[in-house]
Amino acid sequence: MRSAKNVVDEMEFFYSMYKIQEFHIEDVDPTISDKRFREICQEIISRGLKISWKIVSGTKIETIRDEKTIDLMAQAGCRYVSISPESGSPNVLKLMKKPFDLAHAERLAAHMSKVGIKLQICFVLGFPGETVEDLQMTWDLVRRLTRKGIDEIALFIVTPVPGSAIYDSIGGYGSLSELNFSPVWRDDYERLSRFRLALYRHFLLWKLIHHPLKFLKQPLNFLLRRFETKMEMVPYRVLAIWFYKVRQTITDVVFWRTPCPR
């Protein structure tokens, strides 16, 4: 792995040369070595780099050892972390063969909220063997974590990928190109989609009730393009693309109707 000095050298280069002030970390598990990650944070702090950085692709919450590491991360400019419980059901986690320390996650989620680190929680719905009771456990977990102060959730409906353990467990698609984030070919897609939308709505309601200032800040961030979460950024990108297409269509029509000068 790259040394802490090597990582921060690169950050400092882009900060000094191109005035880059926000960095997104793409790593399977960047916090797996607590010692190394603390060294990275300390290196940023000792150099006085006025930057922010986000663990946007996620990390395993168990590899963030304790609140002291989170304090150091916040001091070094960490503003966003994504983690993936995947399910609130111990039974589904067992089927996935994924260990997850729920008590640890709830404790650190509350501390991240306290020190100003935004936290995204990701779940998958429709894993083979999942029951209605399992989905209810996911619902209940989201509600508990929202009280703790999480900032956004992401809910995905499971799609089998060639080579994965569940590839032969789910059928109904016509081609591999249908194995995407919207598996509409699944027999239970409509049911899972309704559950997903309902949970998103309730999450926003719970957030408004338990953390009203966080909730009310989101529209402001959206309007000012000062995005702190993906839930703020994604709608803006969709609107920006739509506006560009409309403008391009109008331009094409005007150009087509304008007579060529002789």
MOWO-V788048 format. One record per helix or strand of 2 or more residues. SS is the DSSP state (A for helix, B for strand). FROM is the first residue (numbers start at 1). LEN is the number of residues. If there is no record, write none. Layout:
<<SS;FROM;LEN> <SS;FROM;LEN>>
This chain:
<<A;4;15> <B;22;3> <A;34;14> <B;52;4> <A;61;3> <A;67;9> <B;78;9> <A;90;7> <A;102;14> <B;118;8> <A;132;17> <B;152;6> <A;176;3> <A;189;22> <A;212;13> <A;230;28>>
